[in-house]
Amino acid sequence: MSLKRIRLELARTPDFPDGSNGHGYELVAPLDKRGHLDSGAWSKSKAACTVRRFWAGSQDEHGVLVHRKDGAWAFSYSPGDEDDEPIFRLDKHFFTPGEYVTVTEHDGVPRPFRVVDVAPAIVRV
């Protein structure tokens, strides 16, 4: 298993025509050698699979990467599904710089995020 720290930054949207490096996510997740989410490894390392949502002008939110009962992957900031931010086809994405991921945020709006960095995660036990 190879845990990676993945940085996603907001891609172009109507509100941010050039994207934004002040809006995004940093997550820790296991990736296989090709850069796909390794769901088998995730089930063995759930506690280490964290997410930090950073949004200029707001406090950071901290949560975990979850695989919901409906089969969707999501960022969750508290128990229950009410605050979950589903990620479209997370297990099908390549997590390599330049690729894109769509996250449906708290307001129900799906937004594109660009993978800007993938590095080994340092997880303290």
C-alpha positions as CSV (number, residue, x, y, z in Angstrom):
1,M,0.0,0.0,0.0
2,S,1.2,3.5,-0.9
3,L,-0.5,6.4,0.9
4,K,-0.2,9.6,-1.0
5,R,-0.9,13.2,-0.1
6,I,-3.0,14.6,-3.0
7,R,-3.6,18.4,-3.5
8,L,-6.7,19.4,-5.5
9,E,-7.2,23.1,-6.5
10,L,-10.3,24.7,-7.9
11,A,-10.2,24.6,-11.7
12,R,-11.9,27.1,-14.0
13,T,-15.5,28.0,-13.0
14,P,-17.7,31.0,-13.8
15,D,-16.7,32.6,-10.4
16,F,-13.0,31.8,-10.9
17,P,-12.2,31.9,-14.7
18,D,-8.5,31.2,-14.0
19,G,-9.2,28.7,-11.2
20,S,-7.9,29.3,-7.7
21,N,-5.0,27.9,-5.6
22,G,-6.8,29.3,-2.5
23,H,-9.7,26.9,-2.9
24,G,-9.4,23.1,-2.7
25,Y,-8.6,20.0,-0.9
26,E,-5.7,18.0,0.4
27,L,-6.3,14.4,1.0
28,V,-4.4,11.3,2.0
29,A,-5.4,8.1,0.2
30,P,-3.8,4.9,-1.0
31,L,-3.1,4.8,-4.7
32,D,-2.0,1.9,-6.8
33,K,1.0,2.1,-9.2
34,R,-1.1,3.6,-12.0
35,G,-2.4,6.4,-9.7
36,H,-5.9,5.0,-9.1
37,L,-7.6,4.9,-5.7
38,D,-6.8,1.5,-4.2
39,S,-10.1,0.6,-2.5
40,G,-8.7,-2.6,-0.9
41,A,-5.9,-0.7,0.7
42,W,-8.4,2.0,1.8
43,S,-10.4,-0.5,3.8
44,K,-7.2,-1.4,5.7
45,S,-6.1,2.2,6.3
46,K,-9.4,4.2,6.7
47,A,-8.2,6.1,9.8
48,A,-5.2,7.5,7.8
49,C,-7.4,8.6,4.8
50,T,-8.1,12.2,5.8
51,V,-9.1,15.3,4.0
52,R,-8.6,19.0,4.6
53,R,-10.9,21.5,2.7
54,F,-9.3,24.9,2.4
55,W,-11.4,27.8,1.1
56,A,-10.1,31.4,1.1
57,G,-12.0,33.4,3.6
58,S,-13.3,30.4,5.6
59,Q,-11.8,28.2,8.2
60,D,-10.4,24.8,7.1
61,E,-12.6,21.8,7.5
62,H,-11.1,18.4,8.4
63,G,-12.7,15.1,7.7
64,V,-12.2,11.6,6.2
65,L,-12.5,9.8,2.9
66,V,-15.5,7.5,3.1
67,H,-17.1,4.8,0.9
68,R,-20.8,5.3,1.5
69,K,-23.5,2.5,1.5
70,D,-24.8,3.8,-1.8
71,G,-21.4,3.0,-3.4
72,A,-20.3,6.6,-3.7
73,W,-17.0,8.0,-2.4
74,A,-17.2,11.2,-0.4
75,F,-15.4,13.6,1.9
76,S,-17.2,13.5,5.3
77,Y,-16.6,16.0,8.1
78,S,-18.9,14.5,10.7
79,P,-20.9,11.2,11.2
80,G,-23.9,10.8,8.9
81,D,-24.4,11.6,5.2
82,E,-25.8,15.2,5.7
83,D,-22.4,16.9,5.3
84,D,-20.8,14.5,2.8
85,E,-19.3,15.9,-0.4
86,P,-19.6,13.1,-3.1
87,I,-16.8,12.8,-5.6
88,F,-17.9,11.7,-9.1
89,R,-16.3,8.3,-10.0
90,L,-13.4,8.8,-7.6
91,D,-12.2,5.2,-8.1
92,K,-12.0,5.7,-11.9
93,H,-9.7,8.8,-11.7
94,F,-6.0,8.9,-12.3
95,F,-4.4,11.0,-9.5
96,T,-1.6,12.6,-11.5
97,P,-0.9,16.3,-11.9
98,G,-3.1,17.9,-14.5
99,E,-6.0,15.4,-14.2
100,Y,-9.4,16.7,-13.0
101,V,-11.9,15.5,-10.3
102,T,-15.4,16.7,-9.7
103,V,-16.6,17.2,-6.1
104,T,-20.2,18.1,-5.2
105,E,-19.8,20.5,-2.4
106,H,-21.9,21.4,0.6
107,D,-24.1,23.7,-1.5
108,G,-24.9,20.9,-3.9
109,V,-22.9,22.4,-6.7
110,P,-20.5,20.1,-8.5
111,R,-17.2,21.8,-9.1
112,P,-14.1,20.8,-11.0
113,F,-10.7,20.5,-9.2
114,R,-7.4,19.9,-10.8
115,V,-4.8,17.6,-9.3
116,V,-1.7,19.8,-8.7
117,D,0.5,17.5,-6.6
118,V,0.8,13.9,-5.5
119,A,3.5,13.0,-3.0
120,P,4.2,10.3,-0.4
121,A,2.1,10.9,2.7
122,I,3.8,11.1,6.1
123,V,1.3,9.6,8.5
124,R,2.1,9.8,12.2
125,V,0.9,7.0,14.3
